[in-house]
Amino acid sequence: MVIIPLDALSTDALRGVVEAFVLREGTDYGHQEHSLDAKCRAVERQLHDGRAEIVFDPVTGTTDIRVIMG
C-alpha cells in the first residue's frame, strides 16, 4: 500500500475518493440519517486531522481510505 498525501490530490479528486468511500455498501454512521455532504465532511475532517489516510494499492489499482488506529 502506498499512502497518498492529501496535498497530492486536487480538490475534485479528493472529493471523488471521499464520495466513493462513503457511498459504499456497509458504511455505518449510526442510527441517524446523514446527507452525503455531511458524511463527506466527516471523512474529510478525519483525513485532515490525521485519523484516516488515503492509500493506493498498486497490485489492484484501487484507492481506499483507512482509519488509523491509535
PDB file of N, CA, C and O in Angstrom:
ATOM      1  N   MET A   1       0.832  -1.181   0.000  1.00  0.00           N
ATOM      2  CA  MET A   1       0.000   0.000   0.000  1.00  0.00           C
ATOM      3  C   MET A   1       0.877   1.245   0.000  1.00  0.00           C
ATOM      4  O   MET A   1       1.904   1.306   0.677  1.00  0.00           O
ATOM      5  N   VAL A   2       0.452   2.223  -0.767  1.00  0.00           N
ATOM      6  CA  VAL A   2       1.161   3.495  -0.844  1.00  0.00           C
ATOM      7  C   VAL A   2       0.245   4.567  -0.250  1.00  0.00           C
ATOM      8  O   VAL A   2      -0.900   4.707  -0.681  1.00  0.00           O
ATOM      9  N   ILE A   3       0.732   5.313   0.723  1.00  0.00           N
ATOM     10  CA  ILE A   3      -0.053   6.387   1.316  1.00  0.00           C
ATOM     11  C   ILE A   3       0.000   7.596   0.383  1.00  0.00           C
ATOM     12  O   ILE A   3       1.075   8.014  -0.047  1.00  0.00           O
ATOM     13  N   ILE A   4      -1.167   8.148   0.078  1.00  0.00           N
ATOM     14  CA  ILE A   4      -1.280   9.306  -0.804  1.00  0.00           C
ATOM     15  C   ILE A   4      -1.470  10.558   0.057  1.00  0.00           C
ATOM     16  O   ILE A   4      -2.477  10.673   0.755  1.00  0.00           O
ATOM     17  N   PRO A   5      -0.530  11.484   0.018  1.00  0.00           N
ATOM     18  CA  PRO A   5      -0.701  12.723   0.792  1.00  0.00           C
ATOM     19  C   PRO A   5      -1.890  13.530   0.261  1.00  0.00           C
ATOM     20  O   PRO A   5      -2.143  13.562  -0.944  1.00  0.00           O
ATOM     21  N   LEU A   6      -2.603  14.171   1.163  1.00  0.00           N
ATOM     22  CA  LEU A   6      -3.778  14.951   0.750  1.00  0.00           C
ATOM     23  C   LEU A   6      -3.416  16.027  -0.253  1.00  0.00           C
ATOM     24  O   LEU A   6      -4.180  16.291  -1.181  1.00  0.00           O
ATOM     25  N   ASP A   7      -2.267  16.649  -0.083  1.00  0.00           N
ATOM     26  CA  ASP A   7      -1.891  17.737  -0.986  1.00  0.00           C
ATOM     27  C   ASP A   7      -1.486  17.242  -2.375  1.00  0.00           C
ATOM     28  O   ASP A   7      -1.233  18.053  -3.267  1.00  0.00           O
ATOM     29  N   ALA A   8      -1.420  15.918  -2.571  1.00  0.00           N
ATOM     30  CA  ALA A   8      -1.119  15.358  -3.892  1.00  0.00           C
ATOM     31  C   ALA A   8      -2.372  15.269  -4.759  1.00  0.00           C
ATOM     32  O   ALA A   8      -2.281  15.015  -5.961  1.00  0.00           O
ATOM     33  N   LEU A   9      -3.546  15.479  -4.150  1.00  0.00           N
ATOM     34  CA  LEU A   9      -4.810  15.372  -4.876  1.00  0.00           C
ATOM     35  C   LEU A   9      -5.434  16.745  -5.057  1.00  0.00           C
ATOM     36  O   LEU A   9      -5.341  17.606  -4.182  1.00  0.00           O
ATOM     37  N   SER A  10      -6.067  16.937  -6.200  1.00  0.00           N
ATOM     38  CA  SER A  10      -6.843  18.157  -6.404  1.00  0.00           C
ATOM     39  C   SER A  10      -8.082  18.093  -5.513  1.00  0.00           C
ATOM     40  O   SER A  10      -8.424  17.027  -5.000  1.00  0.00           O
ATOM     41  N   THR A  11      -8.739  19.208  -5.333  1.00  0.00           N
ATOM     42  CA  THR A  11      -9.966  19.251  -4.532  1.00  0.00           C
ATOM     43  C   THR A  11     -11.012  18.296  -5.103  1.00  0.00           C
ATOM     44  O   THR A  11     -11.681  17.584  -4.354  1.00  0.00           O
ATOM     45  N   ASP A  12     -11.151  18.282  -6.425  1.00  0.00           N
ATOM     46  CA  ASP A  12     -12.136  17.398  -7.067  1.00  0.00           C
ATOM     47  C   ASP A  12     -11.775  15.925  -6.899  1.00  0.00           C
ATOM     48  O   ASP A  12     -12.647  15.090  -6.659  1.00  0.00           O
ATOM     49  N   ALA A  13     -10.481  15.609  -7.027  1.00  0.00           N
ATOM     50  CA  ALA A  13     -10.056  14.216  -6.864  1.00  0.00           C
ATOM     51  C   ALA A  13     -10.287  13.748  -5.432  1.00  0.00           C
ATOM     52  O   ALA A  13     -10.753  12.631  -5.211  1.00  0.00           O
ATOM     53  N   LEU A  14      -9.963  14.595  -4.463  1.00  0.00           N
ATOM     54  CA  LEU A  14     -10.187  14.249  -3.062  1.00  0.00           C
ATOM     55  C   LEU A  14     -11.669  14.008  -2.810  1.00  0.00           C
ATOM     56  O   LEU A  14     -12.043  13.029  -2.164  1.00  0.00           O
ATOM     57  N   ARG A  15     -12.502  14.892  -3.314  1.00  0.00           N
ATOM     58  CA  ARG A  15     -13.954  14.731  -3.128  1.00  0.00           C
ATOM     59  C   ARG A  15     -14.427  13.421  -3.751  1.00  0.00           C
ATOM     60  O   ARG A  15     -15.269  12.732  -3.175  1.00  0.00           O
ATOM     61  N   GLY A  16     -13.898  13.072  -4.915  1.00  0.00           N
ATOM     62  CA  GLY A  16     -14.286  11.821  -5.574  1.00  0.00           C
ATOM     63  C   GLY A  16     -13.916  10.595  -4.759  1.00  0.00           C
ATOM     64  O   GLY A  16     -14.707   9.658  -4.652  1.00  0.00           O
ATOM     65  N   VAL A  17     -12.718  10.592  -4.184  1.00  0.00           N
ATOM     66  CA  VAL A  17     -12.279   9.466  -3.347  1.00  0.00           C
ATOM     67  C   VAL A  17     -13.157   9.369  -2.101  1.00  0.00           C
ATOM     68  O   VAL A  17     -13.576   8.279  -1.711  1.00  0.00           O
ATOM     69  N   VAL A  18     -13.429  10.507  -1.487  1.00  0.00           N
ATOM     70  CA  VAL A  18     -14.247  10.524  -0.271  1.00  0.00           C
ATOM     71  C   VAL A  18     -15.679  10.087  -0.585  1.00  0.00           C
ATOM     72  O   VAL A  18     -16.250   9.290   0.159  1.00  0.00           O
ATOM     73  N   GLU A  19     -16.271  10.593  -1.670  1.00  0.00           N
ATOM     74  CA  GLU A  19     -17.638  10.201  -2.031  1.00  0.00           C
ATOM     75  C   GLU A  19     -17.719   8.701  -2.304  1.00  0.00           C
ATOM     76  O   GLU A  19     -18.654   8.038  -1.855  1.00  0.00           O
ATOM     77  N   ALA A  20     -16.748   8.167  -3.034  1.00  0.00           N
ATOM     78  CA  ALA A  20     -16.750   6.726  -3.317  1.00  0.00           C
ATOM     79  C   ALA A  20     -16.698   5.932  -2.023  1.00  0.00           C
ATOM     80  O   ALA A  20     -17.361   4.903  -1.894  1.00  0.00           O
ATOM     81  N   PHE A  21     -15.918   6.402  -1.074  1.00  0.00           N
ATOM     82  CA  PHE A  21     -15.795   5.726   0.211  1.00  0.00           C
ATOM     83  C   PHE A  21     -17.113   5.737   0.972  1.00  0.00           C
ATOM     84  O   PHE A  21     -17.542   4.693   1.464  1.00  0.00           O
ATOM     85  N   VAL A  22     -17.768   6.892   1.082  1.00  0.00           N
ATOM     86  CA  VAL A  22     -18.982   6.970   1.895  1.00  0.00           C
ATOM     87  C   VAL A  22     -20.184   6.328   1.214  1.00  0.00           C
ATOM     88  O   VAL A  22     -21.153   5.975   1.885  1.00  0.00           O
ATOM     89  N   LEU A  23     -20.137   6.173  -0.096  1.00  0.00           N
ATOM     90  CA  LEU A  23     -21.265   5.565  -0.801  1.00  0.00           C
ATOM     91  C   LEU A  23     -21.223   4.034  -0.812  1.00  0.00           C
ATOM     92  O   LEU A  23     -22.171   3.388  -1.258  1.00  0.00           O
ATOM     93  N   ARG A  24     -20.136   3.465  -0.327  1.00  0.00           N
ATOM     94  CA  ARG A  24     -20.028   2.002  -0.310  1.00  0.00           C
ATOM     95  C   ARG A  24     -21.081   1.372   0.584  1.00  0.00           C
ATOM     96  O   ARG A  24     -21.469   1.918   1.617  1.00  0.00           O
ATOM     97  N   GLU A  25     -21.513   0.240   0.162  1.00  0.00           N
ATOM     98  CA  GLU A  25     -22.453  -0.560   0.960  1.00  0.00           C
ATOM     99  C   GLU A  25     -21.790  -0.919   2.281  1.00  0.00           C
ATOM    100  O   GLU A  25     -20.627  -1.322   2.300  1.00  0.00           O
ATOM    101  N   GLY A  26     -22.505  -0.780   3.368  1.00  0.00           N
ATOM    102  CA  GLY A  26     -21.996  -1.204   4.660  1.00  0.00           C
ATOM    103  C   GLY A  26     -21.320  -0.107   5.465  1.00  0.00           C
ATOM    104  O   GLY A  26     -20.904  -0.353   6.597  1.00  0.00           O
ATOM    105  N   THR A  27     -21.197   1.098   4.916  1.00  0.00           N
ATOM    106  CA  THR A  27     -20.638   2.186   5.702  1.00  0.00           C
ATOM    107  C   THR A  27     -21.661   2.589   6.743  1.00  0.00           C
ATOM    108  O   THR A  27     -22.786   2.946   6.394  1.00  0.00           O
ATOM    109  N   ASP A  28     -21.294   2.539   8.019  1.00  0.00           N
ATOM    110  CA  ASP A  28     -22.248   2.747   9.106  1.00  0.00           C
ATOM    111  C   ASP A  28     -22.002   4.080   9.798  1.00  0.00           C
ATOM    112  O   ASP A  28     -20.898   4.365  10.263  1.00  0.00           O
ATOM    113  N   TYR A  29     -23.048   4.886   9.855  1.00  0.00           N
ATOM    114  CA  TYR A  29     -22.964   6.180  10.528  1.00  0.00           C
ATOM    115  C   TYR A  29     -23.931   6.250  11.702  1.00  0.00           C
ATOM    116  O   TYR A  29     -24.312   7.341  12.126  1.00  0.00           O
ATOM    117  N   GLY A  30     -24.330   5.097  12.230  1.00  0.00           N
ATOM    118  CA  GLY A  30     -25.228   5.071  13.376  1.00  0.00           C
ATOM    119  C   GLY A  30     -26.686   5.048  12.965  1.00  0.00           C
ATOM    120  O   GLY A  30     -27.018   4.751  11.818  1.00  0.00           O
ATOM    121  N   HIS A  31     -27.550   5.366  13.914  1.00  0.00           N
ATOM    122  CA  HIS A  31     -28.989   5.273  13.688  1.00  0.00           C
ATOM    123  C   HIS A  31     -29.562   6.494  12.989  1.00  0.00           C
ATOM    124  O   HIS A  31     -30.647   6.419  12.413  1.00  0.00           O
ATOM    125  N   GLN A  32     -28.859   7.613  13.027  1.00  0.00           N
ATOM    126  CA  GLN A  32     -29.335   8.838  12.402  1.00  0.00           C
ATOM    127  C   GLN A  32     -28.959   8.876  10.933  1.00  0.00           C
ATOM    128  O   GLN A  32     -27.876   8.435  10.548  1.00  0.00           O
ATOM    129  N   GLU A  33     -29.861   9.407  10.113  1.00  0.00           N
ATOM    130  CA  GLU A  33     -29.559   9.600   8.702  1.00  0.00           C
ATOM    131  C   GLU A  33     -28.733  10.864   8.533  1.00  0.00           C
ATOM    132  O   GLU A  33     -28.986  11.869   9.197  1.00  0.00           O
ATOM    133  N   HIS A  34     -27.749  10.817   7.648  1.00  0.00           N
ATOM    134  CA  HIS A  34     -26.916  11.973   7.353  1.00  0.00           C
ATOM    135  C   HIS A  34     -26.847  12.138   5.842  1.00  0.00           C
ATOM    136  O   HIS A  34     -26.869  11.154   5.101  1.00  0.00           O
ATOM    137  N   SER A  35     -26.765  13.367   5.394  1.00  0.00           N
ATOM    138  CA  SER A  35     -26.663  13.639   3.958  1.00  0.00           C
ATOM    139  C   SER A  35     -25.291  13.204   3.452  1.00  0.00           C
ATOM    140  O   SER A  35     -24.349  13.031   4.225  1.00  0.00           O
ATOM    141  N   LEU A  36     -25.204  13.035   2.141  1.00  0.00           N
ATOM    142  CA  LEU A  36     -23.919  12.694   1.530  1.00  0.00           C
ATOM    143  C   LEU A  36     -22.883  13.760   1.865  1.00  0.00           C
ATOM    144  O   LEU A  36     -21.738  13.437   2.180  1.00  0.00           O
ATOM    145  N   ASP A  37     -23.276  15.019   1.799  1.00  0.00           N
ATOM    146  CA  ASP A  37     -22.353  16.112   2.087  1.00  0.00           C
ATOM    147  C   ASP A  37     -21.854  16.045   3.531  1.00  0.00           C
ATOM    148  O   ASP A  37     -20.667  16.253   3.784  1.00  0.00           O
ATOM    149  N   ALA A  38     -22.739  15.760   4.471  1.00  0.00           N
ATOM    150  CA  ALA A  38     -22.343  15.659   5.881  1.00  0.00           C
ATOM    151  C   ALA A  38     -21.385  14.491   6.089  1.00  0.00           C
ATOM    152  O   ALA A  38     -20.413  14.612   6.835  1.00  0.00           O
ATOM    153  N   LYS A  39     -21.649  13.374   5.441  1.00  0.00           N
ATOM    154  CA  LYS A  39     -20.759  12.214   5.558  1.00  0.00           C
ATOM    155  C   LYS A  39     -19.378  12.529   4.977  1.00  0.00           C
ATOM    156  O   LYS A  39     -18.351  12.169   5.553  1.00  0.00           O
ATOM    157  N   CYS A  40     -19.373  13.205   3.828  1.00  0.00           N
ATOM    158  CA  CYS A  40     -18.102  13.561   3.188  1.00  0.00           C
ATOM    159  C   CYS A  40     -17.306  14.525   4.064  1.00  0.00           C
ATOM    160  O   CYS A  40     -16.092  14.379   4.209  1.00  0.00           O
ATOM    161  N   ARG A  41     -17.982  15.499   4.642  1.00  0.00           N
ATOM    162  CA  ARG A  41     -17.287  16.449   5.525  1.00  0.00           C
ATOM    163  C   ARG A  41     -16.671  15.729   6.720  1.00  0.00           C
ATOM    164  O   ARG A  41     -15.559  16.057   7.136  1.00  0.00           O
ATOM    165  N   ALA A  42     -17.388  14.746   7.277  1.00  0.00           N
ATOM    166  CA  ALA A  42     -16.876  13.998   8.430  1.00  0.00           C
ATOM    167  C   ALA A  42     -15.617  13.221   8.050  1.00  0.00           C
ATOM    168  O   ALA A  42     -14.645  13.209   8.805  1.00  0.00           O
ATOM    169  N   VAL A  43     -15.627  12.580   6.897  1.00  0.00           N
ATOM    170  CA  VAL A  43     -14.454  11.815   6.455  1.00  0.00           C
ATOM    171  C   VAL A  43     -13.298  12.765   6.141  1.00  0.00           C
ATOM    172  O   VAL A  43     -12.149  12.479   6.479  1.00  0.00           O
ATOM    173  N   GLU A  44     -13.600  13.896   5.494  1.00  0.00           N
ATOM    174  CA  GLU A  44     -12.549  14.869   5.193  1.00  0.00           C
ATOM    175  C   GLU A  44     -11.910  15.407   6.473  1.00  0.00           C
ATOM    176  O   GLU A  44     -10.700  15.631   6.514  1.00  0.00           O
ATOM    177  N   ARG A  45     -12.713  15.613   7.514  1.00  0.00           N
ATOM    178  CA  ARG A  45     -12.155  16.048   8.812  1.00  0.00           C
ATOM    179  C   ARG A  45     -11.184  14.999   9.350  1.00  0.00           C
ATOM    180  O   ARG A  45     -10.102  15.331   9.834  1.00  0.00           O
ATOM    181  N   GLN A  46     -11.585  13.731   9.259  1.00  0.00           N
ATOM    182  CA  GLN A  46     -10.707  12.663   9.737  1.00  0.00           C
ATOM    183  C   GLN A  46      -9.398  12.627   8.953  1.00  0.00           C
ATOM    184  O   GLN A  46      -8.333  12.395   9.526  1.00  0.00           O
ATOM    185  N   LEU A  47      -9.478  12.853   7.660  1.00  0.00           N
ATOM    186  CA  LEU A  47      -8.265  12.879   6.836  1.00  0.00           C
ATOM    187  C   LEU A  47      -7.368  14.046   7.230  1.00  0.00           C
ATOM    188  O   LEU A  47      -6.161  13.873   7.398  1.00  0.00           O
ATOM    189  N   HIS A  48      -7.942  15.217   7.377  1.00  0.00           N
ATOM    190  CA  HIS A  48      -7.157  16.401   7.715  1.00  0.00           C
ATOM    191  C   HIS A  48      -6.615  16.352   9.142  1.00  0.00           C
ATOM    192  O   HIS A  48      -5.566  16.930   9.429  1.00  0.00           O
ATOM    193  N   ASP A  49      -7.331  15.661  10.042  1.00  0.00           N
ATOM    194  CA  ASP A  49      -6.886  15.537  11.434  1.00  0.00           C
ATOM    195  C   ASP A  49      -5.873  14.407  11.626  1.00  0.00           C
ATOM    196  O   ASP A  49      -5.339  14.235  12.721  1.00  0.00           O
ATOM    197  N   GLY A  50      -5.609  13.641  10.573  1.00  0.00           N
ATOM    198  CA  GLY A  50      -4.662  12.535  10.681  1.00  0.00           C
ATOM    199  C   GLY A  50      -5.244  11.275  11.286  1.00  0.00           C
ATOM    200  O   GLY A  50      -4.496  10.377  11.673  1.00  0.00           O
ATOM    201  N   ARG A  51      -6.584  11.185  11.379  1.00  0.00           N
ATOM    202  CA  ARG A  51      -7.226   9.984  11.928  1.00  0.00           C
ATOM    203  C   ARG A  51      -7.556   8.971  10.836  1.00  0.00           C
ATOM    204  O   ARG A  51      -7.994   7.859  11.128  1.00  0.00           O
ATOM    205  N   ALA A  52      -7.347   9.357   9.578  1.00  0.00           N
ATOM    206  CA  ALA A  52      -7.564   8.471   8.432  1.00  0.00           C
ATOM    207  C   ALA A  52      -6.563   8.873   7.354  1.00  0.00           C
ATOM    208  O   ALA A  52      -6.002   9.969   7.385  1.00  0.00           O
ATOM    209  N   GLU A  53      -6.349   7.967   6.400  1.00  0.00           N
ATOM    210  CA  GLU A  53      -5.424   8.259   5.316  1.00  0.00           C
ATOM    211  C   GLU A  53      -5.914   7.622   4.022  1.00  0.00           C
ATOM    212  O   GLU A  53      -6.658   6.642   4.032  1.00  0.00           O
ATOM    213  N   ILE A  54      -5.483   8.199   2.918  1.00  0.00           N
ATOM    214  CA  ILE A  54      -5.811   7.649   1.605  1.00  0.00           C
ATOM    215  C   ILE A  54      -4.661   6.751   1.188  1.00  0.00           C
ATOM    216  O   ILE A  54      -3.493   7.129   1.281  1.00  0.00           O
ATOM    217  N   VAL A  55      -5.005   5.562   0.730  1.00  0.00           N
ATOM    218  CA  VAL A  55      -3.986   4.603   0.304  1.00  0.00           C
ATOM    219  C   VAL A  55      -4.295   4.095  -1.099  1.00  0.00           C
ATOM    220  O   VAL A  55      -5.453   3.982  -1.501  1.00  0.00           O
ATOM    221  N   PHE A  56      -3.235   3.796  -1.824  1.00  0.00           N
ATOM    222  CA  PHE A  56      -3.342   3.226  -3.164  1.00  0.00           C
ATOM    223  C   PHE A  56      -2.695   1.861  -3.157  1.00  0.00           C
ATOM    224  O   PHE A  56      -1.580   1.699  -2.663  1.00  0.00           O
ATOM    225  N   ASP A  57      -3.394   0.873  -3.707  1.00  0.00           N
ATOM    226  CA  ASP A  57      -2.865  -0.482  -3.821  1.00  0.00           C
ATOM    227  C   ASP A  57      -2.410  -0.690  -5.263  1.00  0.00           C
ATOM    228  O   ASP A  57      -3.247  -0.835  -6.154  1.00  0.00           O
ATOM    229  N   PRO A  58      -1.100  -0.708  -5.509  1.00  0.00           N
ATOM    230  CA  PRO A  58      -0.614  -0.850  -6.884  1.00  0.00           C
ATOM    231  C   PRO A  58      -0.923  -2.213  -7.508  1.00  0.00           C
ATOM    232  O   PRO A  58      -0.942  -2.338  -8.733  1.00  0.00           O
ATOM    233  N   VAL A  59      -1.162  -3.220  -6.694  1.00  0.00           N
ATOM    234  CA  VAL A  59      -1.479  -4.547  -7.219  1.00  0.00           C
ATOM    235  C   VAL A  59      -2.874  -4.557  -7.846  1.00  0.00           C
ATOM    236  O   VAL A  59      -3.070  -5.088  -8.939  1.00  0.00           O
ATOM    237  N   THR A  60      -3.840  -3.962  -7.138  1.00  0.00           N
ATOM    238  CA  THR A  60      -5.220  -3.959  -7.637  1.00  0.00           C
ATOM    239  C   THR A  60      -5.569  -2.678  -8.385  1.00  0.00           C
ATOM    240  O   THR A  60      -6.574  -2.626  -9.093  1.00  0.00           O
ATOM    241  N   GLY A  61      -4.734  -1.633  -8.229  1.00  0.00           N
ATOM    242  CA  GLY A  61      -5.012  -0.357  -8.871  1.00  0.00           C
ATOM    243  C   GLY A  61      -6.148   0.396  -8.220  1.00  0.00           C
ATOM    244  O   GLY A  61      -6.793   1.226  -8.861  1.00  0.00           O
ATOM    245  N   THR A  62      -6.405   0.115  -6.936  1.00  0.00           N
ATOM    246  CA  THR A  62      -7.526   0.749  -6.249  1.00  0.00           C
ATOM    247  C   THR A  62      -7.039   1.726  -5.183  1.00  0.00           C
ATOM    248  O   THR A  62      -5.945   1.602  -4.633  1.00  0.00           O
ATOM    249  N   THR A  63      -7.895   2.692  -4.923  1.00  0.00           N
ATOM    250  CA  THR A  63      -7.639   3.693  -3.887  1.00  0.00           C
ATOM    251  C   THR A  63      -8.674   3.508  -2.806  1.00  0.00           C
ATOM    252  O   THR A  63      -9.834   3.213  -3.095  1.00  0.00           O
ATOM    253  N   ASP A  64      -8.266   3.678  -1.553  1.00  0.00           N
ATOM    254  CA  ASP A  64      -9.184   3.494  -0.434  1.00  0.00           C
ATOM    255  C   ASP A  64      -8.828   4.477   0.676  1.00  0.00           C
ATOM    256  O   ASP A  64      -7.788   5.133   0.637  1.00  0.00           O
ATOM    257  N   ILE A  65      -9.700   4.560   1.648  1.00  0.00           N
ATOM    258  CA  ILE A  65      -9.450   5.345   2.844  1.00  0.00           C
ATOM    259  C   ILE A  65      -9.438   4.364   4.012  1.00  0.00           C
ATOM    260  O   ILE A  65     -10.329   3.526   4.147  1.00  0.00           O
ATOM    261  N   ARG A  66      -8.425   4.482   4.839  1.00  0.00           N
ATOM    262  CA  ARG A  66      -8.390   3.610   6.021  1.00  0.00           C
ATOM    263  C   ARG A  66      -8.212   4.457   7.273  1.00  0.00           C
ATOM    264  O   ARG A  66      -7.537   5.486   7.276  1.00  0.00           O
ATOM    265  N   VAL A  67      -8.840   3.983   8.319  1.00  0.00           N
ATOM    266  CA  VAL A  67      -8.763   4.645   9.617  1.00  0.00           C
ATOM    267  C   VAL A  67      -7.434   4.267  10.256  1.00  0.00           C
ATOM    268  O   VAL A  67      -7.003   3.116  10.187  1.00  0.00           O
ATOM    269  N   ILE A  68      -6.798   5.238  10.870  1.00  0.00           N
ATOM    270  CA  ILE A  68      -5.545   4.997  11.562  1.00  0.00           C
ATOM    271  C   ILE A  68      -5.873   4.682  13.024  1.00  0.00           C
ATOM    272  O   ILE A  68      -6.435   5.509  13.743  1.00  0.00           O
ATOM    273  N   MET A  69      -5.520   3.501  13.432  1.00  0.00           N
ATOM    274  CA  MET A  69      -5.779   3.070  14.803  1.00  0.00           C
ATOM    275  C   MET A  69      -4.663   3.583  15.693  1.00  0.00           C
ATOM    276  O   MET A  69      -3.485   3.358  15.417  1.00  0.00           O
ATOM    277  N   GLY A  70      -5.037   4.272  16.762  1.00  0.00           N
ATOM    278  CA  GLY A  70      -4.053   4.861  17.654  1.00  0.00           C
ATOM    279  C   GLY A  70      -3.553   3.925  18.624  1.00  0.00           C
ATOM    280  O   GLY A  70      -2.711   4.281  19.449  1.00  0.00           O
TER     281      GLY A  70
END
